[in-house]
Amino acid sequence: MSISTLIDTNVLIDVWGPGGASTEWSADAIASCRSEGALVVNQIVWAELAPLIATEAQLKRATDMLEIAREPLPWAAAFLAGVTHSRYRRAGGLRERTLPDFFIGAHAAVAGHRLLTRDAPRYRSYFPELEIISPETHP
C-alpha cells in the first residue's frame, strides 16, 4: 500500500537552506517517506520556498530531483483552513501562527496525506486525525 506525504516548508528549508541541527533528520525523513509513497507540496509550501531558491525553474528542478509532486490545494482544504484558523484566533491564538500553516495542515487532512513537519504540536492541536511524521514521532 502506498502512503502519500505532504512535506511542510520547514523540512525542505532544513535540506536546501544552511545546514543546521535538523538537516540530517529532515533529509532522512524525506528519503524514508519517499520509499513509502508519493511526496507532495502545495502552493503554500511553494510560495514559502520562493525566497530560498533563486528562480522558479531551480525550485522545480530541486523538487523534481526529490520526486516531489506539486498538488493543488483542494477547495475543501481551503474551507477547513479558514474554519480552524478562526477557531485558533478565537481561542486567543497569536498572529505569529498565520493562515498558511492552517492551509498546509488542512490540505494534508482533506487529501489523506501524512504530514512531514518539525512542528508537530502546531498541527496536532487543530488536526488531531492527521498522521504526523516529526522528530517526536520518528526520531
C-alpha positions in Angstrom: 0.0 0.0 0.0 1.4 3.4 -1.0 1.2 6.3 1.5 1.5 9.9 0.4 3.2 12.6 2.4 2.8 16.3 2.2 6.1 18.0 3.2 6.0 21.1 5.4 8.2 24.0 4.3 10.5 23.8 7.4 11.6 20.3 6.4 12.7 21.4 2.9 14.4 24.5 4.3 16.4 22.2 6.5 17.6 20.3 3.4 18.0 23.2 1.0 19.0 26.0 3.3 22.0 26.5 5.5 22.9 23.3 7.4 21.7 23.0 10.9 20.7 20.7 13.7 17.7 19.3 11.8 19.3 18.9 8.4 20.1 15.2 8.8 16.8 14.3 10.3 14.9 16.1 7.6 16.9 14.5 4.7 16.5 11.0 6.2 12.7 11.6 6.8 12.2 12.7 3.2 14.0 9.6 1.9 12.0 7.3 4.2 8.7 8.9 3.2 9.6 8.7 -0.5 10.3 4.9 -0.1 6.8 4.5 1.2 4.9 6.5 -1.4 4.4 9.9 -3.1 5.8 13.2 -1.8 3.7 16.3 -2.3 3.9 20.1 -1.8 1.2 22.6 -2.4 1.1 26.3 -3.5 1.6 27.4 0.1 4.8 25.5 0.6 5.9 26.6 -2.9 5.4 30.2 -2.0 7.3 29.8 1.3 10.2 28.2 -0.5 10.5 31.0 -3.1 12.8 33.3 -1.1 15.2 30.3 -0.6 15.9 29.4 -4.2 16.9 31.9 -6.9 14.4 31.1 -9.6 11.2 29.1 -10.0 13.0 26.8 -12.6 15.6 26.0 -9.9 12.9 25.2 -7.4 11.2 23.0 -9.9 14.5 21.1 -10.6 15.1 20.7 -6.9 11.6 19.3 -6.3 11.9 17.0 -9.4 15.2 15.7 -8.1 13.5 14.6 -4.9 10.5 13.3 -6.8 8.1 15.8 -5.1 4.9 16.3 -6.9 3.0 19.7 -6.9 -0.6 19.2 -5.9 -3.2 22.0 -5.9 -4.9 22.9 -2.6 -8.4 21.3 -2.6 -11.3 23.7 -2.1 -12.4 21.7 1.0 -9.0 22.2 2.5 -9.3 26.0 2.0 -12.6 25.9 3.9 -11.2 23.7 6.7 -8.1 26.0 7.0 -10.4 29.1 7.4 -12.5 27.4 10.0 -9.6 26.0 12.0 -7.7 29.3 11.8 -10.8 31.2 13.1 -11.1 28.7 16.0 -7.4 29.3 16.8 -7.8 33.1 16.8 -11.0 33.0 18.9 -9.1 30.8 21.4 -6.5 33.6 21.8 -4.0 32.4 19.2 -1.3 34.8 18.3 -0.7 36.3 14.9 2.6 34.5 14.6 0.7 31.4 13.6 -0.7 32.5 10.3 -3.2 31.1 7.9 -0.6 29.4 5.7 0.1 26.9 8.4 -3.6 26.0 8.5 -3.7 25.6 4.7 -0.9 23.1 4.9 -2.5 21.0 7.7 -5.9 21.2 6.1 -4.6 20.1 2.7 -2.9 17.0 4.3 -6.0 16.2 6.3 -8.5 16.6 3.4 -6.4 14.8 0.8 -5.5 11.9 3.1 -1.8 12.6 3.2 0.5 12.3 6.1 2.4 15.5 7.1 6.1 15.6 7.4 7.0 18.5 9.7 9.2 19.6 12.5 6.2 21.5 14.1 4.0 18.6 15.2 2.3 20.4 18.1 1.2 23.2 15.8 -0.7 20.8 13.6 -1.7 18.2 16.2 -3.8 20.8 18.1 -6.0 21.6 15.1 -5.8 18.5 13.0 -5.8 15.6 15.6 -6.8 13.0 13.0 -3.7 13.8 10.8 -0.8 11.3 10.8 2.3 13.3 11.5 5.9 12.4 10.9 8.1 14.6 13.1 11.3 14.2 15.2 9.0 13.4 18.2 7.2 10.6 16.4 10.1 9.3 14.3 13.4 10.1 16.0 
